[in-house]
Every structure is written in C-alpha cells, then in structure tokens.
C-alpha cells in the first residue's frame, strides 16, 4: 500500500510540474507574440516551421567554461493543428572564450521533421550565433526566417535579461 501511495504522489507531482512548464511555455510564447520586437519574425517562423520548442526560464552562463539549460515543451504540427506536447530537458556545455549570464525564454522554431529528429536524437547542435533573431528587421521577417531555415533548419529567439558573449 505504501508503494502505491508513493507512486501516485510521484505521478501527481510529475503532472503538476508538467502543467507548470506548459503554462510557463504558453506565457512565454504569448509574450513573443505581443512584443513588437519579435511578433512579425515569430509569426513568420511559426507559419513556415513544422515544430516549436519553447523553453521558459532558459539559463546560460559562462566564464571560460559555460553551460546552458532548461525544461521545454515541444509541439509538432499535425495536419491542420498541433500534436500533444512533449517535454524535454535541454542542456549544453562548452569550453572557450565566453563570459556572462543570461536568463530568458528560448523559442526554437524547427523547419521540418528531419530537423526535429536530429534535434531530439542529439545529432543537432545550434551555435550561439546561428540564426538567433532579435528585434525588428524592418519588415523582412519572411526573408530572414526562410534564410535561417535554409542555413540551419532552426530559427532561434531568445528574450531575456543579462548579457552573454562568446567567440
């Protein structure tokens, strides 16, 4: 009986955590859509992409040795709607010239199912400077999004606080 109760409590805690991440991810996506610096680019990317990974509270920090991580929600297009959400922990570590701390909401819009598979299998690496969109590009959001998808298969958006630089 104690094992069953402990299992039920663990399941309830996991469900609560998943619900919290889902609500935070939804809030992060709504902030992107409402922010004039990002709205056009995010809308264009979501129209073109086949999946979106939202990582609310994404943190990266480094001083020679760096790391980044957070828990995110992946939604893939399915027909005219979206499939059920999947949850993923995102972690990265690197060594090299870097300094800073940044915390924010990471949004990765993924071009196609092949890129989704590569990302989830660990065969995909997105460098810090690869197609990160910030601010308004003067109405060329469709062009910049298409270029980013062609170059990396992913368009990344990061709204956050702090500063982070790497070479």
RARA-V109642 format. One record per pair of residues at least 24 apart in sequence whose C-alpha atoms are under 8 Angstrom apart, sorted by the first residue. I is the first residue (numbers start at 1). J is the second residue. If there is no record, write none. Layout:
BEGIN
i:I j:J
i:I j:J
END
This chain:
BEGIN
i:18 j:87
i:21 j:56
i:21 j:71
i:21 j:72
i:21 j:73
i:22 j:73
i:24 j:56
i:25 j:54
i:25 j:55
i:25 j:56
i:25 j:72
i:25 j:73
i:28 j:54
i:28 j:56
i:28 j:105
i:29 j:54
i:29 j:107
i:32 j:159
i:36 j:135
i:36 j:136
i:37 j:134
i:37 j:135
i:37 j:136
i:38 j:133
i:38 j:134
i:38 j:135
i:38 j:136
i:40 j:136
i:40 j:139
i:40 j:141
i:41 j:133
i:41 j:136
i:41 j:141
i:41 j:142
i:41 j:145
i:44 j:141
i:44 j:142
i:44 j:145
i:45 j:109
i:45 j:142
i:45 j:145
i:45 j:146
i:45 j:155
i:46 j:109
i:48 j:111
i:48 j:146
i:49 j:109
i:49 j:110
i:49 j:111
i:49 j:112
i:50 j:76
i:50 j:77
i:50 j:109
i:50 j:110
i:50 j:111
i:50 j:112
i:50 j:113
i:51 j:75
i:51 j:76
i:51 j:77
i:51 j:109
i:51 j:110
i:51 j:111
i:51 j:112
i:51 j:113
i:51 j:116
i:52 j:76
i:52 j:107
i:52 j:108
i:52 j:109
i:52 j:110
i:53 j:107
i:53 j:108
i:53 j:109
i:53 j:110
i:54 j:105
i:54 j:106
i:54 j:107
i:54 j:108
i:55 j:105
i:55 j:106
i:55 j:107
i:56 j:104
i:56 j:105
i:56 j:106
i:57 j:103
i:57 j:104
i:57 j:105
i:57 j:106
i:58 j:103
i:58 j:104
i:58 j:105
i:58 j:106
i:59 j:101
i:59 j:102
i:59 j:103
i:59 j:104
i:60 j:101
i:60 j:102
i:60 j:103
i:60 j:164
i:61 j:99
i:61 j:100
i:61 j:101
i:61 j:102
i:61 j:164
i:62 j:98
i:62 j:99
i:62 j:100
i:62 j:101
i:62 j:164
i:63 j:97
i:63 j:98
i:63 j:99
i:63 j:100
i:64 j:95
i:64 j:96
i:64 j:97
i:64 j:98
i:64 j:99
i:65 j:93
i:65 j:94
i:65 j:95
i:65 j:96
i:65 j:98
i:66 j:93
i:66 j:94
i:66 j:95
i:66 j:98
i:66 j:99
i:67 j:91
i:67 j:92
i:67 j:93
i:67 j:94
i:68 j:92
i:68 j:93
i:96 j:166
i:96 j:167
i:97 j:166
i:97 j:167
i:98 j:164
i:98 j:165
i:98 j:166
i:98 j:167
i:99 j:164
i:99 j:165
i:99 j:166
i:100 j:162
i:100 j:163
i:100 j:164
i:100 j:165
i:101 j:162
i:101 j:163
i:101 j:164
i:102 j:160
i:102 j:161
i:102 j:162
i:102 j:163
i:102 j:164
i:103 j:160
i:103 j:161
i:103 j:162
i:104 j:158
i:104 j:159
i:104 j:160
i:104 j:161
i:105 j:158
i:105 j:159
i:105 j:160
i:106 j:156
i:106 j:157
i:106 j:158
i:106 j:159
i:107 j:156
i:107 j:157
i:107 j:158
i:108 j:154
i:108 j:155
i:108 j:156
i:108 j:157
i:109 j:154
i:109 j:155
i:109 j:156
i:110 j:149
i:110 j:153
i:110 j:154
i:110 j:155
i:111 j:149
i:111 j:153
i:111 j:154
i:112 j:153
i:115 j:153
i:115 j:154
i:126 j:152
i:128 j:166
i:130 j:155
i:130 j:156
i:131 j:155
i:131 j:156
i:132 j:156
i:132 j:157
i:132 j:158
i:133 j:157
i:133 j:158
i:134 j:158
i:134 j:159
END
